[in-house]
Amino acid sequence: MNAVLQAIRTRRVVRALTAEPIDRERLDAVLDSARFAPHAGNRRLHRYVAVVDPALLRALRMVSPGMLQHPAAAVVVCVDWAEVRSYGFPPSNPGPYIDVGTAAATMLLAAHSLGLGAGPVTSFSRAAVATLLDLPPDVRPELIVCLGRPAPDQPPPVRRRGGPRWETLVRWNRGDAAPPPGRM
Ligand SMILES: Cc1cc2nc3c(=O)[nH]c(=O)nc-3n(C[C@H](O)[C@H](O)[C@H](O)COP(=O)(O)O)c2cc1C
C-alpha cells in the first residue's frame, strides 16, 4: 500500500499523551501543512493560534470539556469572519466551516506522519477560548488540534478499527448496482 493510504488508515485520535514537550520543528511542520489543505475559493480565511505556554494550555483545558488529553501544544483553528465578509461569502456559505475540517484533517495526518499524537476538539466554549487567546472580535475559534507525544499505552479505539465497510456508505449514481471492478 502506498505511504499516503497507509497514513490515512493508521491515523487514530490520540488522547493519551506524555508530559514531554514536542520539538519546534515538528510543530512548525504541522502548522505549515494546513496551508496545503484545499480551501473554498482558494482563499485563506482562517487563522491558526499555536499555544505552547503550559499555563495557557491548562486554562484552555478548563474551558474545553472535550479536551480529554493533556496536550503539549494546541493549534486553535479560527475563522476570520471579517475576511470571509470582505471576500464576499454570504453567511449561509458553508465553505469556511468545511475549510476548518480540511485544515484539521491535514494537520492530523501531518502530525501522525511525524510520529506525534493528535486529536481534534470542538467541545469548548468559543467565548472563553477567544478571551483567553485575546482574539480580535471577528476571529472565532472553531476547532482545537491537540498535539503531544503518544503515551506508550493507548486505550483501545472508541469504535472498531476502520469503521463500517466503505461499500455500506456509498451509493452509485441514482441507486444503481456497483459497476464491476476494472475500467469504467
Ligand atoms: C468535527 C469533530 C469534532 C470532534 N470533537 C472531539 C472532541 O471534542 N473531543 C474528542 O475527544 N474527540 C473529538 N473528535 C474526535 C472523534 O471523536 C474521533 O474522530 C472518533 O472518536 C474516531 O476516532 P479515530 O479518528 O481515532 O478513528 C472530533 C472529531 C471531529 C471530526
Ligand as a Chemical Component Dictionary entry (heavy atoms), coordinates in Angstrom:
data_LIG
# 
_chem_comp.id                   LIG 
_chem_comp.type                 NON-POLYMER 
_chem_comp.pdbx_formal_charge   0 
_chem_comp.three_letter_code    LIG 
# 
loop_
_chem_comp_atom.comp_id 
_chem_comp_atom.atom_id 
_chem_comp_atom.alt_atom_id 
_chem_comp_atom.type_symbol 
_chem_comp_atom.charge 
_chem_comp_atom.model_Cartn_x 
_chem_comp_atom.model_Cartn_y 
_chem_comp_atom.model_Cartn_z 
_chem_comp_atom.pdbx_ordinal 
LIG C1  C1  C 0 -15.675 17.701 13.948 1  
LIG C2  C2  C 0 -15.081 16.788 15.007 2  
LIG C3  C3  C 0 -15.171 17.130 16.339 3  
LIG C4  C4  C 0 -14.589 16.326 17.330 4  
LIG N1  N1  N 0 -14.614 16.740 18.638 5  
LIG C5  C5  C 0 -13.995 15.980 19.569 6  
LIG C6  C6  C 0 -13.932 16.416 20.917 7  
LIG O1  O1  O 0 -14.427 17.491 21.289 8  
LIG N2  N2  N 0 -13.276 15.634 21.813 9  
LIG C7  C7  C 0 -12.707 14.438 21.441 10 
LIG O2  O2  O 0 -12.120 13.778 22.302 11 
LIG N3  N3  N 0 -12.762 13.999 20.171 12 
LIG C8  C8  C 0 -13.368 14.743 19.233 13 
LIG N4  N4  N 0 -13.391 14.319 17.930 14 
LIG C9  C9  C 0 -12.733 13.055 17.576 15 
LIG C10 C10 C 0 -13.731 11.934 17.265 16 
LIG O3  O3  O 0 -14.425 11.574 18.428 17 
LIG C11 C11 C 0 -12.908 10.790 16.673 18 
LIG O4  O4  O 0 -12.574 11.122 15.356 19 
LIG C12 C12 C 0 -13.640 9.476  16.725 20 
LIG O5  O5  O 0 -13.667 9.036  18.058 21 
LIG C13 C13 C 0 -12.948 8.423  15.860 22 
LIG O6  O6  O 0 -11.630 8.250  16.266 23 
LIG P1  P1  P 0 -10.484 7.932  15.186 24 
LIG O7  O7  O 0 -10.331 9.185  14.367 25 
LIG O8  O8  O 0 -9.291  7.584  16.009 26 
LIG O9  O9  O 0 -10.959 6.783  14.362 27 
LIG C14 C14 C 0 -13.948 15.104 16.950 28 
LIG C15 C15 C 0 -13.879 14.756 15.591 29 
LIG C16 C16 C 0 -14.414 15.599 14.631 30 
LIG C17 C17 C 0 -14.279 15.216 13.169 31 
# 
loop_
_chem_comp_bond.comp_id 
_chem_comp_bond.atom_id_1 
_chem_comp_bond.atom_id_2 
_chem_comp_bond.value_order 
_chem_comp_bond.pdbx_ordinal 
LIG C1  C2  SING 1  
LIG C2  C3  SING 2  
LIG C2  C16 DOUB 3  
LIG C3  C4  DOUB 4  
LIG C4  N1  SING 5  
LIG C4  C14 SING 6  
LIG N1  C5  DOUB 7  
LIG C5  C6  SING 8  
LIG C5  C8  SING 9  
LIG C6  O1  DOUB 10 
LIG C6  N2  SING 11 
LIG N2  C7  SING 12 
LIG C7  O2  DOUB 13 
LIG C7  N3  SING 14 
LIG N3  C8  DOUB 15 
LIG C8  N4  SING 16 
LIG N4  C9  SING 17 
LIG N4  C14 SING 18 
LIG C9  C10 SING 19 
LIG C10 O3  SING 20 
LIG C10 C11 SING 21 
LIG C11 O4  SING 22 
LIG C11 C12 SING 23 
LIG C12 O5  SING 24 
LIG C12 C13 SING 25 
LIG C13 O6  SING 26 
LIG O6  P1  SING 27 
LIG P1  O7  DOUB 28 
LIG P1  O8  SING 29 
LIG P1  O9  SING 30 
LIG C14 C15 DOUB 31 
LIG C15 C16 SING 32 
LIG C16 C17 SING 33 
# 
